[in-house]
Amino acid sequence: MEFVIEHLEKHFEKKQVLRDVSFTFESGKIYGLLGRNGAGKTTLFNCLNRDMKADGGRFFIREEGKEREVLPEEMGYVLSTPAVPEFLTGREFLKFFMEINRDSIRRPKTIDAYFDQVGIAPEDRDRLLKDYSHGMKNKMQMLVQIIARPSILLLDEPLTSLDVVAAEEMKQLLRSQKQERILIFSTHIMELALDLCDEIVVLNQGILEEIRRENLDQKEFRERILEMLREEGHV
């Protein structure tokens, strides 16, 4: 399976955020989407998730030489700011999610087995989600995507709120989830992308550029990319 983006564009009034985004992502890989704050990474994800209408271009799945539309259930999105129903406990949330998706969940586990998978402690499982830390909410958001197993998973800087141990656990979890799927991991931290991802693409001036990993070992090349990532701001 391939996920293909062709000539995607997005602007806000006179500001062109996505100029001509084209790329082909292959299943079985984690792609690091590198870009400085404000480069348009979140805008790109919002267009792909159809939360925002693109101004031009298209995207689709290619299988065995045939093109088809990406179905809503095939696209998962882990937000940088977790969105969970804070009036439910962690257990109630997972139970509800599994019940409404029971026909599509393959080989379901027990709720506690899922909690174990992301390191949510037994004493936290029956607490209200509003009392979870930012990092724990992020784990819950990640967990429902692990259960649903969409073919394409967009991850918008999901590790920035986690401590060192939790972040390492989540990286191992993501590596275990990439088989037969496409994971696109947005970050502005080069070392994190190099550690986790199989391929690196840079979003700069509204265009996606693939970076060959062997080139990243060259000092001058790394310095050029770091310069792209310095400027602050957010889109």
Steps between C-alpha positions, in 0.01 A plus 500: 500500500611855421358828625546761228477879535501703180539879479318577825454873566363706788502872567356730764409831336828607337727254683582185303565229761500190279634590156539175308512199732560176313629175645444124498503317835546122511348261754719340765689821577505785748559832325641793691338825386757761599424869495548806712213632709278683253606301194149358451528147642172525692329666202610209279364247750169689528461493122580128481255427783238715321463727802602778262427532129807521277504766229645269238648158436388159613600191697408135461601139568667296228476121520615260229519788254144618568407831665218545749375752753620487860207390716446689830567188709834452322642829628593542868616825660678548832480870589781693667244620757309190619124495446332250735157496673606627842168409665578127456750282680777343298327161522159641400655674201671185373189289560283748308751522214528122470121456508427747219784356290453133588430396139827644371747416781712202403603258775389721791679477834364563846482862617770439760727344238471820295579710807805283562611554141542877548605494865188644666528386863215296658426776752442750216265294287182594689589868547323769300689601188482862613741405780750337261824682424559633149728205429244245623229658283740474208546130574122449500470682169775277360337189644169539317694526173691184587168323561337636182811430286439749215714442191645852523583659834587870532690585819531871577796531741351243742814445712580858600298481824638163617790444739808313383380153606145544366631642172729199451211264573285675244775489237525124546122475474494700176771280349286196578199655323653580160452160333258534207434863597633847426596714798580869438664652805514880515781660702735799507768295681747344257655254745158359586418449132834328439454272800143392422438529129590292196479792257529877542309768308537875559214748460658832408348797317186299429674210324592147616856388438632150568830484689723200445610377841863461396513873422398585855840383622662786312559799729414764239178324404383466860578866563288603203204302629547634853484850356157416357383396847616805695222748426213495749127542433213258434257430219 
